[in-house]
Amino acid sequence: MKAVFGVLSLLVVLAIVGVLAKKQMSSLPAPPAAPGAAAGAPPATPKEQVQQFKQAVDAAVVPPRPMPDEPK
């Protein structure tokens, strides 16, 4: 008897979550186009994407500041 109530309660909770998820997904607007991509520009090739990523990483990497000499 306990197992029947457990399974039924699980199904009820699953139904509630399903209804809420469906309602949430239907209220979302369509995602806008990528802000950085121009309408007429062709998509970048994987090689170009790797190059852009490497350039971004190189620009983000900053050499460490030199440590000040300790007074003796």
N, C-alpha and C positions, 0 to 999 in steps of 0.2 A: 504494500500500500504506500509505503514511504517512497519507493522508487517511482511509482506512478505520479505522485504529486511532484516529485523532483523533475521528472521529464516534462510534465505539463507546465510547471513554472518556467522551466528553461525555454520551452516553445513560446510561451507568452512573452517572455523577455526578448527573445529573438525576433518575434513579430513586431514588438514595439520599436526595437532598434532598427529593424528594416524599414518601418514606416517613417521614422525620423530621418534616417539616412536618405530615403527617397525624396522626402520633402526638402531636405537641405540641398541635395544635388540639383533638384529642379529649380530652386530659387537662385542658383548661381548664374551670373551672366557669362557669355562666351568670353574667353580670355582674349585680351587685345593682342595685336601683333607685337612682335619684339620691338622695343623702342629704339634700339641701335640699328636695326636693319632698315635699309631704304626699300621703297616699294619696287623700284626697278633694278636693284642690285642683285646679281646672282649670288646664291649661297656660297660661302667660302668652302674651299676644298679642305679635306682633313689635314693636308700638309700645311696649308695656310693657317689653319686653326692651331696647329702645334707651334708654328712660328710665332703667332700672336701670343700664345700662352707663355712661351719662353721669353718673349720680350717683356711681358707683364711681370714675370717672376724676376727677371734681371733688374727691372726698374724698381721692384719692391725690395730687393735685397740691398741693405745698406751696410757698408763695412762698419765694424765696431769702432767706437770712439777710443782713442788712445787713453790709457790709464795715466793719471797724473803721477809724477814721481813723488814718492813719500819723502818728507823731510828727514834728514839724518841727525 
